[in-house]
Amino acid sequence: MNFKLDFVGYRRWFFIFSGIVLILGILSLLFQGLNLGVDFVSGTRVDIKIDKPFDLEEAKGHLEKLGYKSPDASTAGANHEWLIFRTNQVLDHKDIGKIRDEFRSSYGKGVDVNEQKVDPIIGRELAKNAIFSLLIASLGIILYVTIRFEYRMAVSAVLALLHDVLVVTGVFSIFQWEVDLVFIAAILTIVGFSINDTIVIFDRIRENMNLEKPKTWEDFGKTVNESIQQTLVRSINTSLTVVFAALSLFVLGGESIRYFSLALLIGLIFGTYSSIFIASQIWVGWKWRSMKKTKLKVQTAE
């Protein structure tokens, strides 16, 4: 590969770009929050399939007729054949039956109704377990990379993973896309993919550091740049393969996995970016300061 980039020399620009993206996401989280699905808040999601064209406002009118004021409803599906209705009430079978009867009386017997409901206790438990899973994954990664490489690489890798998680979460907050359990599954998938890519790069850096043993900043930067360059094609090709699969899921998959594939798509792109431009560059600055301190101690001792 003839294309070469001074990854170490331009690391500040990479940090600035990531900083801007993270700040926008954090501001959105502070002021807008997340559009939590019924998996994380108490309530019911009712999916109403109507086998004929229908008007959204007219459909909302049927829900208002049943007593749901200003219903949160939208269309979904390739042909907009689904009406997705969300409410913070936990509806029982009688309530679902009334909705089914109301829509069948207007749109025919081809109407089908499915519901997902979560009570407050389950919603809080799911949210707690999701956060706990991410913490356990992060601690496991730190332990493994510390044993396999060194603690600086471990911390740098986890910081890059947190970068990926915050970016995806921030984007979902900015656009107010729904966050549910499949979003958490996507985040854990992204974490696994990103750490694998980061470890490949760190492994090559370690090999080249042992071979070349750089002493100056110029030699150190050259070693790191060469290491990233040597794994760049592999990283990009692997990422593109998975990105194409995620894109296919987004385009061809059903409504139930649309946000999963969207989160996966964004996370895979930024996961590759962070492995190349963030994790290794955090380590570079940290490692060089350590090398300078060691060199100073040796000179002082002499």
Residue, then its C-alpha position, 0 to 999 in steps of 0.5 A: m500500500n503506497f498511501k502513507l499518513d503520519f498518524v502520530g504527527y496528526r494525532r492532535w487533529f484526530f483528538i480534536f475531531s473526536g472531541i467535537v463529536l463527543i461534545l455534541g453527543i454529550l450536550s444532546l444527552l444532557f438536554q435531550g436525553l435518550n428516546l428510551g423504548v419500552d424495554f427501559v421504561s414502563g409502558t407498552r408498544v403496540d404494533i398494528k399491521i394494516d393490510k391496506p393504505f391508511d392515513l396516519e392522522e386518521a389512525k391516531g384519531h382511532l386511538e384518541k377515540l379509545g381515550y389515548k390523548s395525543p397518541d405517540a404513533s408512527t408508521a413503519g415498514a417498507n410500505h408503511e403498513w405498520l402503525i407503531f403506537r407507544t404509551n407509558q401505560v401497561l396495557d392488559h389483554k382487554d385494552i389490546g382487544k379494544i384496539r384490535d376491534e377498533f382498527r378491524s372495524s375501520y380497516g377490515k379483519g386483515v388487521d393484526v396487533n402485537e404488543q410488547k409491555v414492560d412494567p417499571i421494575i423490569g425496566r429498571e432491572l434491564a437498564k441496570n443489567a445493561i450498564f453492568s454488562l458494559l462494566i464487566a466487559s471493560l474490566g475483562i478487557i483491561l485485565y486481558v490486555t494488561i497481562r498480554f501487553e501492558y497496562r498503558m495499552a489496556v487503558s488506551a484500548v478501554l478509553a477508545l471503547l468508551h469513545d465508540v460507545l459515547v459516539v453511538t449513544g450520542v448520535f442516537s440521542i441527537f437524532q432521537w432514535e429509539v434505544d432498546l435491548v437490541f441497542i445494547a446488543a449492538i453496543l456489546t458487538i461493537v466493543g468486541f469488534s473494536i477491541n479485536d482491531t485494537i489488539v491487532i494494531f498493538d501487537r504489531i506495535r509491540e513487535n516493532m518496538n522490540l525489534e527497532k528499540p527506538k530512542t528518539w521521538e522521531d524513531f518512536g513515531k516512525t515505528v508506530n506509524e509503520s506498525i499502523q501502516q502494516t495493519l491498515v489494509r487488514s483493518i480496513n478490509t475486515s471493517l468493510t466486510v462487516v460494514f457491508a453486512a450491517l448495511s445489508l441488515f439495515v436495508l433489507g432487515g425488518e423493522s425489529i432490527r433496524y436500529f440494531s443494524l444502524a447502531l452496529l453500522i455507526g459503531l463499526i465505522f467509529g470502532t475502526y477509526s478509534s482503533i487506528f486513530i485514537a487508541s494507538q495515539i493515546w498510548v503514544g503520548w503516554k508511552w513517550r512520557s514514560m520513556k523520557k522519565t526512564k531515560l532521565k533517571v538513567q542519566t541522573a544515576e550516571 
